[in-house]
Amino acid sequence: MTFYYQHHRMFIYKEAGIRGAWKQWFICSLLSLLHGVISETTRTLDIMTKYPLIDGHNDLALRLRIIYNNKLNLINMHNIPHVATDISRLTAGHVGGQVFAAYVLCTAQDKDAVRLTLEQIDVIRRVCTENPELELVTTAEGMRNSTKITCLISVEGGHSIDSSLPALRMFYQLGVRSMALTHTCNTPWAESSSSFYRFYQRKNNSLTEFGKAVVKEMNRLGMLVDLSHSSWETARAVLNHSTAPVIFSHSSAYTICNNTRNVPDDLLLRLKENGGLIMVNFYRSFVACSNIPTVSVVADHFDHIKLVIGTESIGIGADFDGAQGFPEGLEDVSKYPALIEELISRNWSEEELAGVLRLNFLRVFQKVEKVRDEMQYTLPSEVEIPFLEANNSCRVILTNPVRYDSSYRNGKTSLVPVRAIAWFIILLIQLL
């Protein structure tokens, strides 16, 4: 009995020792794990404080029109309900610069797209000049040196210029520094990746001669040519023609998610040769396809593009407020640190992350400005689109007005100006 008791007591002590050791191991492992998480979070915030993010595409202005009809007096810009963007969340997300899109629906093409775009530019300018935390800038130097959240204006969709180079130049004068050649509709001169609208359907002509003139004029002005939403054939044609780097302001990797809004590997390689930038989109349909969207899936796009063309060609263009449905953990502009923390866990270096966060965009923007400076003696283009290529019910042939004399009012023959007859004959010949 004594032997049993002593043996049993020794067993209890041994078992207790094992349990104690196991608990100690568990606590140490948990503390180590927590230390790693805290270290990654601290490193993330340190890096993002040092290199505040420049995001390539945000549609807050669209939401302001839809929800508030652009009535800024109704809005507290620090806390805006029903949107993903406001000043408080931009600050929390360590955003140092935001490209805001002036976007109007494709249904405005050939109608009042220019007017509506002007109104969207106006609301962006007001947001960025009436709030002291924000600063409207028009240069890479302005973005680099500002201590505020900088705003850059883009136009999303070439239908906004109504096939007019003077309209493009006037947008530039208002501060626009980037334009997407298409949205979800073709223009008379460039092709969309979407077939949702039936505007200007054509074959084997993804960038017309006028489209090439648009690209050249954007190069001359120092505007970023944005290929997000353009068809792959249009993108290839632009990469053949542009003398300045181009961007995909909010697109992801086609290999990871086979949506035609994304960029295939061969185009990524062409983009690297061009010196341009792909700014990864967070929208679930462009990052996850049929899978569940997560921060990890978004990071997969970064890893793939890094593998194909390196980190110097990558930026971030989340597309907040341009769509509904973002991965859990990346729901609004305050959540960017979650992505950077995920990339740190995948052994992305501070140098690589600094490029992705802001330095790559600034380098590309500066190169676009350098091309502009090299073209300073090139005169503004006076190329006009052929009438039949942009023919619609709202487009007119400019002629002297037809005057009617009193004999016409009395039911007699009218006096039709010879020039009007000449224009009619020219139009008739073109139609034939």
C-alpha positions in Angstrom: 0.0 0.0 0.0 2.8 2.4 0.9 4.5 1.6 -2.4 1.3 2.2 -4.3 0.7 5.5 -2.5 4.2 6.8 -3.2 4.1 5.6 -6.8 0.7 7.2 -7.2 1.9 10.5 -5.7 4.9 10.5 -7.9 2.6 10.0 -10.9 0.5 12.9 -9.9 3.5 15.1 -9.5 4.8 14.0 -12.9 1.4 14.6 -14.5 1.2 18.0 -12.8 4.7 18.8 -14.1 3.7 17.9 -17.6 0.6 20.0 -17.4 2.6 22.9 -16.0 5.1 22.7 -18.8 2.4 22.5 -21.4 0.7 25.5 -20.0 4.0 27.4 -19.9 4.6 26.4 -23.5 1.1 27.5 -24.5 1.4 30.9 -22.7 4.8 31.5 -24.3 3.6 30.6 -27.7 0.5 32.8 -27.3 2.7 35.7 -26.1 5.1 35.2 -29.0 2.2 35.1 -31.4 0.7 38.3 -29.9 4.1 39.9 -30.0 4.4 39.1 -33.7 0.9 40.5 -34.4 1.7 43.6 -32.4 5.1 44.0 -34.1 3.5 43.7 -37.6 0.7 46.2 -36.7 3.3 48.6 -35.3 5.5 48.2 -38.3 2.5 48.7 -40.6 1.6 52.0 -38.9 5.2 53.2 -38.9 5.6 52.5 -42.6 2.2 54.2 -43.5 3.1 57.2 -41.3 6.4 57.5 -43.2 4.9 56.9 -46.6 1.2 58.0 -46.5 -0.9 56.2 -49.2 -1.8 57.7 -52.5 -4.9 55.9 -53.8 -5.5 56.0 -57.6 -9.3 56.0 -57.7 -12.2 57.0 -55.5 -15.8 57.7 -56.4 -17.0 59.8 -53.5 -18.1 62.6 -55.9 -20.5 60.1 -57.5 -22.0 59.2 -54.1 -22.4 62.9 -53.2 -24.4 63.4 -56.4 -26.6 60.3 -55.9 -27.3 60.8 -52.2 -27.0 64.5 -51.6 -27.4 66.0 -55.2 -24.0 67.7 -54.6 -25.4 69.8 -51.8 -22.3 70.1 -49.7 -24.0 72.4 -47.1 -26.0 69.3 -46.1 -22.8 67.2 -45.4 -20.3 67.0 -42.5 -17.3 65.9 -44.5 -15.7 64.4 -41.4 -18.5 61.9 -41.0 -20.6 61.0 -44.0 -23.2 58.2 -43.6 -23.8 55.6 -46.4 -20.4 56.1 -48.1 -17.0 54.6 -47.6 -15.0 57.9 -47.6 -14.8 60.9 -45.4 -12.1 63.0 -43.8 -12.0 61.1 -40.5 -11.7 57.7 -42.2 -9.1 59.0 -44.7 -7.0 60.1 -41.7 -7.5 56.8 -39.9 -6.4 55.0 -43.1 -3.1 57.0 -43.4 -4.2 58.4 -46.8 -1.9 61.1 -47.9 -3.3 61.6 -51.4 -6.5 60.7 -53.2 -7.4 60.7 -56.9 -11.1 61.6 -57.0 -13.0 60.7 -60.1 -15.4 63.0 -61.9 -17.7 60.3 -63.4 -21.0 60.6 -65.2 -23.1 57.7 -66.5 -22.6 56.4 -70.0 -26.3 57.2 -70.7 -25.2 60.9 -70.8 -22.9 60.2 -73.8 -24.0 62.3 -76.8 -26.2 64.3 -74.5 -25.1 66.4 -71.5 -22.0 64.5 -70.4 -19.8 67.6 -70.6 -22.1 69.7 -68.4 -22.5 66.8 -65.9 -18.7 66.3 -65.8 -18.2 70.0 -65.1 -20.5 69.7 -62.2 -18.6 66.8 -60.8 -15.3 68.6 -61.2 -16.9 71.5 -59.3 -18.0 69.4 -56.4 -14.5 67.8 -56.1 -12.9 71.2 -56.2 -15.2 72.5 -53.5 -14.7 69.4 -51.3 -10.9 69.8 -51.6 -10.7 73.6 -51.1 -13.4 74.2 -48.5 -11.9 71.7 -45.9 -8.6 72.7 -44.3 -7.5 69.0 -43.9 -7.5 68.7 -47.7 -5.5 70.3 -50.5 -6.2 70.4 -54.2 -3.0 69.8 -56.2 -2.1 69.5 -59.8 1.5 68.4 -59.8 3.6 65.5 -58.5 5.6 68.0 -56.5 2.4 69.3 -54.9 1.5 65.7 -53.9 4.9 64.9 -52.6 5.4 68.0 -50.4 2.0 68.6 -49.0 1.4 67.9 -45.3 -2.4 67.6 -45.9 -4.5 65.0 -47.7 -4.0 65.9 -51.3 -6.7 65.7 -54.0 -6.0 65.1 -57.6 -8.9 65.2 -60.1 -9.5 62.5 -62.8 -12.2 62.2 -65.4 -13.6 58.7 -65.6 -14.6 58.0 -69.2 -13.7 59.6 -72.5 -17.4 60.2 -73.2 -17.0 63.2 -70.9 -15.1 65.2 -73.5 -17.7 64.6 -76.3 -14.9 63.8 -78.8 -13.5 67.3 -78.4 -9.8 68.1 -77.8 -10.7 71.7 -76.8 -13.0 70.2 -74.1 -10.1 68.0 -72.9 -7.8 71.1 -72.6 -10.4 73.0 -70.7 -10.7 70.1 -68.2 -7.0 70.4 -67.8 -7.3 74.1 -67.0 -9.8 73.2 -64.3 -7.2 70.9 -62.6 -7.9 67.5 -64.2 -4.7 65.5 -64.4 -5.9 62.0 -65.4 -8.6 60.6 -67.8 -9.8 57.1 -68.3 -10.3 56.7 -72.1 -13.6 54.7 -71.6 -15.9 53.6 -68.9 -18.5 50.8 -69.6 -19.3 52.2 -73.0 -17.3 52.7 -76.2 -16.6 56.2 -77.3 -16.4 57.0 -81.0 -12.7 56.6 -80.7 -11.9 54.0 -78.1 -13.3 50.6 -77.0 -14.5 49.6 -73.5 -13.9 46.3 -71.8 -17.6 46.1 -71.2 -20.4 45.2 -73.7 -23.1 46.5 -71.4 -23.9 49.5 -73.6 -24.2 49.4 -77.4 -22.6 52.7 -78.2 -20.4 52.9 -81.2 -19.9 49.2 -82.0 -17.2 48.5 -84.5 -14.6 45.8 -85.4 -10.8 46.0 -85.7 -10.6 49.6 -84.7 -10.0 49.8 -81.0 -8.2 53.1 -81.1 -9.1 55.4 -84.1 -6.9 58.1 -85.5 -8.8 60.6 -83.4 -8.2 58.3 -80.4 -4.5 58.5 -81.1 -4.8 62.3 -81.2 -6.5 62.2 -77.7 -3.6 60.2 -76.3 -1.0 62.5 -77.9 -2.7 65.6 -76.6 -2.8 64.1 -73.1 0.9 63.4 -73.4 1.4 67.0 -74.4 -0.7 68.4 -71.6 0.9 66.1 -68.9 -2.3 64.1 -68.2 -2.2 60.5 -67.0 -3.7 58.2 -69.6 -5.8 55.7 -67.6 -6.6 52.4 -69.2 -8.9 50.9 -66.5 -12.2 50.1 -68.3 -10.6 50.0 -71.7 -10.6 46.9 -73.8 -7.3 44.9 -73.9 -7.0 45.8 -77.6 -7.4 49.5 -76.9 -4.8 49.2 -74.1 -2.3 47.5 -76.4 -2.9 50.2 -79.0 -2.4 53.0 -76.5 0.8 51.3 -75.2 2.1 51.4 -78.8 1.3 55.0 -79.2 1.8 56.8 -75.9 5.2 58.4 -75.3 4.5 58.7 -71.6 3.8 56.1 -68.9 0.2 55.0 -68.6 -1.8 53.7 -65.6 -4.5 51.3 -64.8 -6.0 53.3 -61.9 -8.2 50.6 -60.5 -7.7 47.1 -62.0 -6.4 43.8 -60.7 -4.7 40.7 -62.1 -6.6 38.6 -64.6 -4.7 35.5 -63.7 -6.1 35.6 -60.2 -9.6 36.7 -61.2 -10.6 36.2 -64.8 -12.7 39.3 -65.2 -12.1 41.3 -68.4 -11.8 44.5 -66.3 -8.5 43.0 -65.0 -5.1 43.0 -66.7 -3.6 39.8 -68.3 0.0 39.0 -67.9 1.0 40.0 -71.4 -0.4 43.4 -70.8 1.4 43.6 -67.5 4.7 43.0 -69.3 3.9 45.7 -71.8 3.0 48.0 -68.9 6.4 47.4 -67.3 8.2 48.2 -70.6 6.1 51.4 -70.8 7.2 52.4 -67.2 3.5 52.6 -66.1 1.6 51.5 -63.1 -1.3 49.1 -62.2 -3.2 50.2 -59.1 -5.0 47.2 -57.6 -8.7 47.3 -57.2 -10.4 45.9 -54.0 -14.0 45.4 -55.4 -15.0 41.8 -54.8 -16.0 41.0 -58.4 -12.5 42.0 -59.6 -10.5 40.3 -56.9 -12.4 37.2 -55.9 -14.6 36.3 -58.9 -16.7 33.4 -57.5 -14.6 33.0 -54.3 -15.2 34.7 -51.0 -13.4 38.1 -51.0 -10.8 38.5 -48.2 -7.8 40.6 -47.4 -5.7 37.6 -48.3 -7.3 37.3 -51.8 -6.5 40.9 -52.5 -2.9 40.3 -51.4 -2.8 37.4 -53.8 -3.1 40.0 -56.7 -0.2 42.0 -55.3 1.9 38.8 -55.0 1.1 37.8 -58.6 1.9 41.1 -60.1 5.1 41.3 -58.1 6.0 37.9 -59.5 5.3 39.0 -63.1 6.7 42.5 -63.3 8.1 43.5 -59.9 6.8 45.8 -57.2 7.9 49.1 -58.9 4.9 48.8 -61.2 2.3 48.4 -58.5 0.0 50.9 -56.7 -3.4 50.9 -54.9 -6.6 52.0 -56.5 -9.3 50.6 -54.2 -12.4 52.0 -56.1 -14.2 52.8 -52.8 -17.6 54.4 -53.4 -17.6 53.2 -57.0 -19.1 49.8 -56.2 -20.9 48.0 -53.5 -19.2 44.9 -52.0 -15.7 44.9 -50.6 -13.8 42.2 -48.7 -14.3 41.9 -45.0 -11.7 44.0 -43.3 -11.4 46.3 -46.4 -14.8 48.0 -46.3 -13.8 51.6 -46.4 -10.8 54.0 -46.6 -9.9 53.5 -43.0 -9.0 49.9 -43.6 -5.9 50.2 -45.8 -3.5 49.2 -42.9 -5.1 45.7 -43.0 -3.7 45.1 -46.5 -0.3 46.4 -45.7 -0.1 44.2 -42.6 -1.0 41.2 -44.7 1.8 42.1 -47.2 4.2 42.5 -44.3 3.3 39.0 -43.2 4.2 37.8 -46.7 7.7 39.3 -46.3 7.2 42.4 -48.4 10.0 44.8 -47.5 9.6 48.4 -46.4 11.2 49.6 -49.6 8.6 47.6 -51.7 5.7 48.9 -49.6 6.9 52.5 -49.8 6.7 52.2 -53.6 3.3 50.6 -53.5 2.0 53.2 -51.1 3.1 56.3 -52.9 6.5 56.5 -54.5 5.6 54.5 -57.6 2.7 56.8 -58.4 4.8 59.9 -57.8 7.6 58.5 -60.1 5.1 57.8 -62.9 3.4 61.2 -62.5 6.7 62.9 -62.6 7.7 61.1 -65.8 4.4 62.1 -67.4 5.2 65.7 -66.5 8.7 65.2 -68.0 7.2 64.1 -71.3 5.0 67.2 -71.1 8.0 69.4 -70.7 9.8 67.8 -73.6 6.7 68.6 -75.8 6.5 72.2 -74.7 7.0 73.5 -78.2 4.4 71.2 -79.7 1.3 73.3 -80.4 -2.2 72.3 -79.2 -3.7 69.7 -81.5 -6.5 71.0 -83.8 -7.5 67.5 -85.0 -11.3 67.1 -85.2 -13.1 63.9 -85.2 -14.8 63.2 -88.6 -18.5 64.1 -88.4 -19.7 60.6 -89.3 -17.6 58.9 -86.6 -19.4 60.8 -83.9 -22.7 61.4 -85.6 -25.7 61.6 -83.2 -28.9 63.6 -82.9 -27.3 66.2 -80.6 -24.3 67.0 -82.9 -24.8 69.6 -85.6 -23.0 70.8 -88.7 -22.1 74.4 -88.0 -23.5 76.6 -90.8 -24.9 80.1 -91.1 -28.5 80.2 -90.0 -31.1 80.0 -92.7 -33.0 83.2 -93.1 -36.6 83.4 -94.3 -38.1 86.5 -95.9 -41.6 87.6 -95.9 -42.4 85.8 -99.1 -41.8 82.5 -97.3 -44.2 83.5 -94.5 -46.7 84.2 -97.3 -46.3 80.6 -98.6 -43.8 81.5 -101.3 -40.3 80.0 -102.0 -37.7 80.5 -99.3 -34.2 81.9 -99.8 -31.8 79.1 -98.8 -28.1 80.3 -98.5 -25.7 78.7 -100.9 -23.4 77.6 -98.1 -26.2 75.6 -96.5 -26.8 73.8 -99.8 -23.1 73.1 -100.1 -23.0 71.6 -96.6 -26.0 69.4 -97.5 -24.3 68.1 -100.6 -21.1 67.3 -98.7 -23.1 65.4 -96.1 -25.0 63.6 -98.7 -21.8 62.5 -100.5 -20.4 61.2 -97.2 -23.5 59.2 -96.5 -23.3 57.6 -100.0 
